[in-house]
């Protein structure tokens, strides 16, 4: 558990806001990461640090099924997305590609953009640095946790098939 910056976003952040379709000319992760969230948070990719956390409202990742949205976030340094709810296809793409996604009905109402926090998955809490207040997180389902612990679906399956 290490301290990370919290980046706040609202409801219905769609995949085109995460990575605009005009940048889908390349699947190169650094190219995608350089343009992550730029239409809703100009300069995001240059300021986000490895391990930072996105906290958002309802329906995060709605819209198209583009995996590039997850690739862009993961490769610019985002370690987890915590939201009130996720679009199903974004949630599944995130798990498949090894980006931690966690549901919390509280986090978006408790945290502010720029807060420093520690993600405590074991105790299901996102804890604000300094005052130790925080938000409860829903447990990550066991089968999802196993996939995330291996770095995504392909590494998870490769390990299982190697046995």
N, C-alpha and C positions, 0 to 999 in steps of 0.2 A: 504494500500500500504506500503510494507516494502522493504528495500534494500535486494538484493539477488546477489549472484555470477552468472556470465554468463559462461556457459560451451559451447565451440564452437565445432561443428562437420560439416563435409562437405556434399556433395551430396550422395545420395543412401545409407544411413545408414540403413541396413536391420535388420529385427527382429533377425537374428542369431548373428549380431554384438551387438545388444542391450542385448540379453540374449542367450548365446550359447545353442544349443540343448542338449549338454551333461549335462546341469543342469535342464533339464525338468523332472527329476525323481521325483520331488516333486513340488506341486503347492503352497507350504508354502511361503507366501510373504517375510518373512525375509531371507529365503534361496535364493530366486530369487534376492532380493535386494542386497545381498552380492556379487553377480556376475554380476551386471548390468554394461554394457559397458566395461567389463574388457579386451576384445580383442582389443579394439581401444583406451582405456584409462586406462591402468593398475592402480589400486588403486582408481579408481573413487568412488566406493561405500564407501570407508573409508574417502574420502575427501569431498564428496558432503554433503551439509547441507540442512536441512529442508527449503523449500522455494526457493531453487536455480532454475535457468532457463536454459534450453538447447536452444541454437540458432543453427540452421542448414540450409543447403542448400536445394536442390530439392529432392523430393521423399523420405522424411524421413519415415521410418517404412515399406519400401518395403519388399517383400519376403513373408514369410508364414503369415498365419492369426492368429498366436499365441497370445492370450491375455496376456500370461505371460510377453511379452515385456513391455506392459503398467504396469502390476503389479510390475515388477522389478523397473521401473523408479519411479512410484508413491511411493512405499514403501521405497525407499532409500532417498526420500526427494524432488525429483523434483516436482515443483509446476506447471510448464508450459513448453511446447515445442513450440517454435516459429520457423517456417521454411518457405522457399520459397514455398514449396508444400509438401503434405503428400500423401502417398499411401492411397487409400480410406479405406481399411480394417483397417489399423492402426488408422486412424482418427476416424472411427466409434467405434472401440474398446476403444480408449481413452475417447471419449464422454460417452460411455456406462459405463465406470469404473470411471468416474469423474476426469480425468486428462485434464487440460486445454490445448487445441491445437489451435494455432493462426497462420494464414498465414501473412507473411510480406516479400515483395520483397526486402526490404532494410536492415533488421537487420543483416543478415549474412555478409554484406559488410561494416557495420559500427562498429560493436562490435568486441572486441578481447577477447580471452580466459582469464578469470580471472577478467574482468571488473566487477564493481559493478553497479547495475542498479535497477530501480524501474519499475515494470510493472503497467501501468495505463490503465486498461481495459476500464474504462469509457471514457477517452479521446483518446483511441486507440493509445497509445504510449508506447515504451520501452525507458526509459530515463536513460542515463549514469550519474552516481553520479559524482559530481565535476564540470562538465562543462555543464550539462543540455542538451547536444546534445542527439539525439536519433533517433529512427526509427518509422515510421508510421506502424500501424498494421491494417489489414483488420478487419472490424467489425465482431464480432462473431454473426452468425445468431441467431435471437431471440429464435427460438425453441431449438437450441443447448445451448444457454445461460441458458434457463430455466432448462434443464437437468443438466448442470454443476453446477448451483446454488444449486441443491438438492443433489449433490454428486454422480451423475450417474443415469443411467436409472432405476435401481431397486428402489432406494429411491424415484425417481421422480414418477414412476408408483404407488408405495405403497401410496404415499401422495395423488395422484389423485384418486385412487380407494377407499381410506378411506373417501372421501367426499361424 
